[in-house]
Amino acid sequence: MTAVGIDGIEIWTGKLSLDLPEEFAPVMDDDPEKYTKGLGLFKSSFPDAYEDIVTMGANAAHRLMERKGIDPKEVGRIDVATESAFDKSKPASTYIAGALEQVLDGVFTHANKGERKFACISGTQALNDAVNWIAAGRNRGRGAIVITTDTALYERGDPGEATQGAGAVAMYVNKDPSIVEISMEQGFGSVDETDFLKPNQQFPSVDGKRSMQVYLARMREALEDFESETGGSHPDDYRFIPFHTPFPNMVRKAAVLGYRHTIRDTELEDTLAEQIGRQPRSEEYDDREAFSEDIQEYMDALSETDMYREWYERAIKPTVDISSRVGNWYTSSVHLARLSALIHANRKGIDLAGETLLVGSYGSGAQAEIHEELVVEGWEDEIDGDAVDTLLNVRHPITFEEYERVHDQHNHSKEKVQEPFTEPDGEFVFDGWGPMNERQYTFIE
Ligand code: HMG
């Protein structure tokens, strides 16, 4: 089987940032620690007046193609995953390809373009589509550009407002990749749910608390499905476990469930039994409520053990660093989690070649998917944490009052009045509407 996976990654962040504990919490009359401790979030990225899903996606893809010297002729596929689309027919990938053609030497005439939709998980679906296309040998030696891009904004006053974000990730998918090979084994958990949706509306209808339960339930089903194919999983099998991260503490909740599940009937459960007993088994209970109480008590005790904490610090914590600084980027979120772990490993000099990642993606509506990725030799040459930090550090900080104005600017039903806060520099910008109501883009040198 040909090794196929991710050969290059670049990101683009919305150019504004809102400090949640300093700017947002006081106006909402919240304790700042609700954000920093309760959700695990410090800042959100926001799009400036001239940014949208196309500018952010094109800017990420442009960085990727320039850095890796990718010629448009080498690209046989451009897929965009987004849940912030502004057109029901013309995919964002055509706008992005058109924008890129303004500045690149070459065109994407023979590249297959599309747009994937399934809430946040569509980013991973687009990645898997690209992998399958190459593994099937239909790529004629070419690679695929997969772009995840969203303006993840909620209605003003919705509790989701705390978890907003905006940005894009561009990945080059190819055979013999330079970062990770993606496994062919996958597990799915997929059920018709109405936890978070946008039925022909710009901002989501969300049942926030239930969405968290749905996330955990679908993730468990995906893990069980994955294990039925691979024959099981053990916490020590994986160096890092990047999850979809709507906010870091969602991952904290998923992690303890995952750990409990994967230590069951292993030597780790036996070792821990001396401190906290063995896990309650549902088959030993007639009363569901008693089982729920006991299992919750076990998990509370488990999350306090040194063994769990060491595992969390090693395998999970490094994955949520970028998320804590940018908020939820929807389709990009799990791809930021992988990148976050790779940057951490690179900075710490961790030798990851030959190590395995377990990647847990999720999209409301609802579906989870789990697969493994094998880190390949030379991965560290592709990972530049300083470049990511530079992008994040030069974001323009906004006050709450400025945040209100920029939120209105991106609200399709309101009059657009906001002047940009930043000067575009070497990037694509939204440049007004054309005669068919199409959005138009220009590259500003
Ligand atoms: P909320 O009502 O604003 O917050 O909603 P809360 O009162 O539940 O507080 C949040 C946490 O902070 C709680 O922790 C509090 O205890 C804690 P928990 O009890 O859950 O462990 N807290 C504090 N901690 C320390 N000091 C304090 C303090 N005060 C409170 N002083 C909610 C939070 C996440 C529900 C809301 O922001 C929301 O609706 N978000 C949008 C939905 C969402 O993100 N869901 C996540 C799962 S679904 C998903 O991931 C899919 C998604 O990405 C979309 C897609 O797939 O396309 C969203």
Residues whose N, C-alpha, C, O or C-beta is under 5 A from the ligand:
A	BS01	HMG	D31 E33 K34 K37 G38 L39 A119 C120 P159 G160 A162 T163 F196 G208 K209 S211 M212 Y215 P246 Y362 G363 S364
